[in-house]
Amino acid sequence: MRFLDLSQKIRTDIFSLLDVRKLYPEENSSLIKTQLNRFVKKNYLIQIKRGLYGFSPDKIDEFQLANLLYEPSYISLETALNYYGILPDIPQTITSITLTTTKFIKNQFGSFSYTKIKPDLFWGFKKIPDKNITLAKKEKALLDYLYIRKIKSGQDLRLNLEDLDIKLYKKYQKNYPSWIGKIRI
């Protein structure tokens, strides 16, 4: 495997060892690992974590990285609310929801927070293909925010809810504990 060939075959800025193995099924797995390590040592690639690589640090998308650092997960809470323009504050940490253990990861690309949620609340997200990210829908991000942050009153929150689909919000709300329905937003 040559670097030029690899860089032409990989279509994303972040890729995994598994992605490379799929591109080179005839090659020995240990040889692929060795070659990737050589590319890292020569600064052709960066190793983000074990089994996860990128071509250039300045081309790494934080949202895409958040989805790949800890799986399964989807971006939600403050990050998604800010993305949609619902919450004006820019979060310093990329916030995500996961089915596995709550975790905080800090690396050269930023801070990433993952909050565990019950399996019956792990839905309401969409894949954005052109950006290769998984993001909560607006209504789900707001419900995740209220639920995870245990917000009792929406009166003091500076939320821009003009683009929120209230019917969809109410439909999603039925899956959450009853105290969520008592919050006035």
C-alpha positions in Angstrom: 0.0 0.0 0.0 1.4 3.3 -1.0 0.4 6.6 0.5 -0.6 8.3 -2.7 -2.9 5.3 -3.5 -4.4 5.4 0.0 -5.0 9.2 -0.2 -6.8 8.8 -3.5 -9.0 5.9 -2.3 -10.0 7.4 1.1 -12.8 10.0 0.5 -13.0 11.3 4.1 -10.7 13.4 6.3 -11.1 10.8 9.1 -10.9 7.1 8.6 -10.4 3.9 10.5 -8.2 0.9 10.3 -11.3 -1.1 9.2 -11.9 1.3 6.3 -8.3 0.7 5.1 -8.7 -3.1 5.5 -11.9 -2.9 3.3 -9.9 -1.1 0.6 -7.1 -3.6 0.7 -8.7 -7.0 1.4 -5.8 -8.9 -0.2 -3.2 -7.3 2.2 -2.3 -8.8 5.6 -3.9 -6.9 8.5 -0.6 -6.6 10.4 1.1 -5.2 7.3 -1.6 -2.6 6.9 -1.2 -1.5 10.6 2.6 -1.4 10.1 2.3 0.8 7.0 -0.2 3.2 8.7 2.3 3.5 11.6 5.0 4.4 9.1 2.8 7.0 7.5 2.2 8.5 11.0 5.9 8.6 11.8 6.6 10.3 8.4 3.8 12.9 9.3 1.7 11.8 6.2 -1.1 10.9 8.6 -2.1 11.7 12.1 -3.3 9.1 14.6 -6.3 10.4 16.5 -6.7 7.3 18.6 -5.9 3.7 18.2 -7.4 2.6 14.9 -8.6 6.1 13.9 -6.5 8.3 11.5 -6.7 11.6 9.6 -4.8 13.2 6.8 -4.4 16.7 8.2 -5.3 18.2 11.6 -6.7 21.3 10.1 -9.2 19.3 8.0 -10.7 17.4 11.0 -14.4 18.3 11.5 -15.2 18.3 15.2 -18.7 17.0 14.7 -17.5 14.1 12.5 -14.8 13.3 15.1 -17.3 13.4 17.9 -19.3 10.7 16.2 -16.2 8.5 15.6 -14.4 8.9 18.9 -17.1 7.2 20.9 -19.7 5.0 19.2 -22.6 4.7 19.1 -23.4 8.4 19.7 -25.2 11.4 18.2 -24.5 15.1 18.7 -27.2 16.7 20.9 -27.7 18.9 23.9 -26.0 22.4 23.8 -24.0 21.6 20.7 -27.0 20.6 18.6 -29.1 23.5 20.0 -26.5 26.0 19.1 -26.1 24.4 15.6 -29.8 25.0 15.0 -29.7 28.5 16.4 -32.0 27.6 19.3 -29.3 28.3 22.0 -27.2 31.4 21.4 -24.3 30.3 23.6 -21.4 28.6 21.8 -20.5 25.5 23.8 -16.8 24.9 24.4 -17.4 21.2 24.5 -19.0 19.1 21.7 -21.9 17.4 23.6 -23.2 14.0 22.5 -25.6 11.3 23.7 -24.5 7.6 23.9 -25.8 4.2 24.9 -22.5 3.3 26.6 -20.8 4.8 29.6 -20.8 8.6 30.2 -17.4 9.8 29.2 -15.3 13.0 28.7 -12.5 13.1 26.1 -10.1 15.9 25.6 -7.5 15.9 22.8 -5.7 18.2 20.4 -9.0 18.7 18.5 -11.1 19.8 21.4 -13.3 18.6 24.3 -16.0 16.0 23.8 -18.6 15.0 26.3 -20.7 11.9 26.0 -23.8 11.4 28.3 -25.4 8.0 28.6 -29.1 7.8 28.0 -31.6 4.9 28.3 -31.9 2.7 25.2 -35.6 3.7 24.8 -34.5 7.3 24.4 -31.7 6.7 21.9 -33.6 7.9 18.7 -34.6 11.1 17.1 -31.3 11.8 15.2 -30.5 12.0 11.6 -27.4 11.3 9.4 -26.2 14.4 7.5 -24.5 12.6 4.6 -22.6 15.6 3.0 -21.0 16.3 6.4 -20.8 12.6 7.5 -22.3 13.4 11.0 -25.1 12.1 13.1 -27.1 14.9 14.8 -30.2 15.0 16.9 -33.2 16.6 15.4 -34.1 20.0 16.9 -37.0 18.8 19.0 -35.0 15.8 20.3 -32.0 17.9 21.1 -34.2 20.2 23.2 -35.8 17.3 25.0 -32.4 15.7 25.6 -31.2 19.0 27.0 -34.1 19.4 29.4 -33.9 15.8 30.5 -30.2 15.4 30.9 -29.6 18.8 32.5 -32.6 18.3 34.7 -34.0 21.7 33.9 -37.2 22.5 35.8 -38.2 25.7 34.2 -37.7 27.0 30.7 -38.5 30.6 31.6 -34.9 31.7 32.3 -33.5 29.9 29.2 -32.6 32.1 26.2 -34.1 29.8 23.6 -35.1 30.8 20.1 -38.0 28.4 19.4 -39.5 30.0 16.3 -38.4 27.2 14.0 -39.3 24.3 16.4 -42.0 21.9 15.2 -44.3 22.0 18.3 -46.3 19.0 17.1 -43.2 16.9 16.7 -41.9 18.1 20.0 -45.1 17.1 21.8 -45.0 13.7 20.0 -41.4 13.1 21.1 -42.1 14.4 24.6 -44.5 11.5 25.3 -41.5 9.2 25.5 -39.9 11.1 28.3 -40.8 11.2 32.0 -44.0 13.1 32.9 -42.0 16.0 34.6 -40.6 17.0 31.1 -44.2 17.8 30.0 -44.6 20.2 32.9 -41.7 22.4 31.7 -43.0 25.6 30.1 -40.7 26.6 27.2 
